[in-house]
Amino acid sequence: MLIRLARDDDMEDFVRIYGRAYEGLEEYAYTTRKEIKSYFRWLRKRDSEGMFVAVDDSTEEVVGFVACDTNWYSSFEEKEVGEIHELFVEPEWRGKGVGKALLEKGIEYARLKGRDLTELWVGEKNYKAREFYEKMGFKAAGSWGHWIRMVKRI
Ligand SMILES: CC(C)(COP(=O)(O)OP(=O)(O)OC[C@H]1O[C@@H](n2cnc3c(N)ncnc32)[C@H](O)[C@@H]1OP(=O)(O)O)[C@@H](O)C(=O)NCCC(=O)NCCS
C-alpha cells in the first residue's frame, strides 16, 4: 500500500468509496452523487496539498482518502489548525492499517505546515470511528448537535 497526493481525476474513486464507506452512517454523510462530487471539489479547493489517497501497489486500486485542511480557522482555538475534514477506507480494506497510515499522513502534513493541533468532528453514534480516533490519540473536546469534536496536539 502506498500513499500519494490526490489528483482531480481521483473524483470517481472518491465518490464510489465514500458511498460505500458511509453505508449505515448516512445521517452523517452526503448521500447523492452530486453532493459528494461538489464535496470533493470543495475539499480540493480548501487545501489542494492536503488530500491524500491510499493505493494498493499491486493492483493500483484506490482504497481510501484523507483530507486535511491547514487553512482552517478554528473558532474554538482562535487560530489555524489542521482540520481533518474527511477520512474513509473501503470497507473490505479496513483493519489493515490503511486508516492509520492516512491519518498519520494528514497529521504529518499539518505539522509541516506549522500547525500544532489537529481537529475533527465525528458523528456521535459513529462509535467505530470514535474508538479508532481515541486509539490514534484524539480526545473528545466538546460537541455540537450530533457531532463530537475531537482534537490532538501534534
Ligand atoms: C474509521 C476508519 C477510517 C478506520 O480505518 P481502518 O483502516 O479500518 O483503521 P486501521 O486498520 O488503520 O486501524 C488503526 C487502529 O485503530 C483500531 N481500530 C480500527 N477500527 C476500530 C474499531 N472499529 N474499534 C476499535 N479500534 C479500531 C485498529 O485496531 C488499529 O489499532 P492498532 O494500530 O493497535 O492495530 C474506517 O473504519 C472507516 O472508513 N470508517 C467509515 C468512515 C468514517 O466513519 N470515517 C470517519 C469520519 S469522522
The ligand as a MOL file (V3000), in Angstrom:
LIG
                    3D

  0  0  0     0  0            999 V3000
M  V30 BEGIN CTAB
M  V30 COUNTS 48 50 0 0 0
M  V30 BEGIN ATOM
M  V30 1 C -12.5090 4.8900 10.7960 0
M  V30 2 C -11.7810 4.1850 9.6380 0
M  V30 3 C -11.1770 5.2480 8.7330 0
M  V30 4 C -10.6470 3.2990 10.2320 0
M  V30 5 O -9.8870 2.7830 9.1620 0
M  V30 6 P -9.1320 1.3570 9.2370 0
M  V30 7 O -8.2720 1.2500 8.0280 0
M  V30 8 O -10.0940 0.2680 9.4790 0
M  V30 9 O -8.2440 1.5390 10.5520 0
M  V30 10 P -6.8280 0.8340 10.8570 0
M  V30 11 O -6.8500 -0.5620 10.3280 0
M  V30 12 O -5.7240 1.7150 10.3700 0
M  V30 13 O -6.8220 0.8240 12.4270 0
M  V30 14 C -5.8930 1.5530 13.1920 0
M  V30 15 C -6.0490 1.2060 14.6370 0
M  V30 16 O -7.3710 1.5510 15.0630 0
M  V30 17 C -8.0270 0.3980 15.5610 0
M  V30 18 N -9.4080 0.3630 15.0930 0
M  V30 19 C -9.8450 0.4390 13.8210 0
M  V30 20 N -11.1900 0.3040 13.7820 0
M  V30 21 C -11.5700 0.1330 15.0850 0
M  V30 22 C -12.8120 -0.1090 15.7060 0
M  V30 23 N -13.9340 -0.2390 14.9920 0
M  V30 24 N -12.8450 -0.2400 17.0380 0
M  V30 25 C -11.7170 -0.1630 17.7830 0
M  V30 26 N -10.4950 0.0420 17.2490 0
M  V30 27 C -10.4350 0.1880 15.9160 0
M  V30 28 C -7.2790 -0.7770 14.9690 0
M  V30 29 O -7.3760 -1.9160 15.8010 0
M  V30 30 C -5.8710 -0.2860 14.8730 0
M  V30 31 O -5.1970 -0.4290 16.0940 0
M  V30 32 P -3.6750 -0.9810 16.1430 0
M  V30 33 O -2.8530 0.0660 15.4360 0
M  V30 34 O -3.4040 -1.0910 17.5990 0
M  V30 35 O -3.7050 -2.2800 15.4170 0
M  V30 36 C -12.7440 3.2650 8.8580 0
M  V30 37 O -13.3950 2.4150 9.7640 0
M  V30 38 C -13.7950 3.9800 8.0090 0
M  V30 39 O -13.5700 4.2820 6.8400 0
M  V30 40 N -14.9920 4.2270 8.5850 0
M  V30 41 C -16.1190 4.8160 7.8510 0
M  V30 42 C -15.9180 6.2620 7.5510 0
M  V30 43 C -15.7880 7.0670 8.8320 0
M  V30 44 O -16.5170 6.8780 9.7820 0
M  V30 45 N -14.8120 8.0000 8.8250 0
M  V30 46 C -14.5680 8.8910 9.9350 0
M  V30 47 C -15.4520 10.0770 9.8200 0
M  V30 48 S -15.1110 11.3350 11.0230 0
M  V30 END ATOM
M  V30 BEGIN BOND
M  V30 1 1 1 2
M  V30 2 1 2 3
M  V30 3 1 2 4
M  V30 4 1 2 36
M  V30 5 1 4 5
M  V30 6 1 5 6
M  V30 7 2 6 7
M  V30 8 1 6 8
M  V30 9 1 6 9
M  V30 10 1 9 10
M  V30 11 2 10 11
M  V30 12 1 10 12
M  V30 13 1 10 13
M  V30 14 1 13 14
M  V30 15 1 14 15
M  V30 16 1 15 16
M  V30 17 1 15 30
M  V30 18 1 16 17
M  V30 19 1 17 18
M  V30 20 1 17 28
M  V30 21 1 18 19
M  V30 22 1 18 27
M  V30 23 2 19 20
M  V30 24 1 20 21
M  V30 25 1 21 22
M  V30 26 2 21 27
M  V30 27 1 22 23
M  V30 28 2 22 24
M  V30 29 1 24 25
M  V30 30 2 25 26
M  V30 31 1 26 27
M  V30 32 1 28 29
M  V30 33 1 28 30
M  V30 34 1 30 31
M  V30 35 1 31 32
M  V30 36 2 32 33
M  V30 37 1 32 34
M  V30 38 1 32 35
M  V30 39 1 36 37
M  V30 40 1 36 38
M  V30 41 2 38 39
M  V30 42 1 38 40
M  V30 43 1 40 41
M  V30 44 1 41 42
M  V30 45 1 42 43
M  V30 46 2 43 44
M  V30 47 1 43 45
M  V30 48 1 45 46
M  V30 49 1 46 47
M  V30 50 1 47 48
M  V30 END BOND
M  V30 END CTAB
M  END
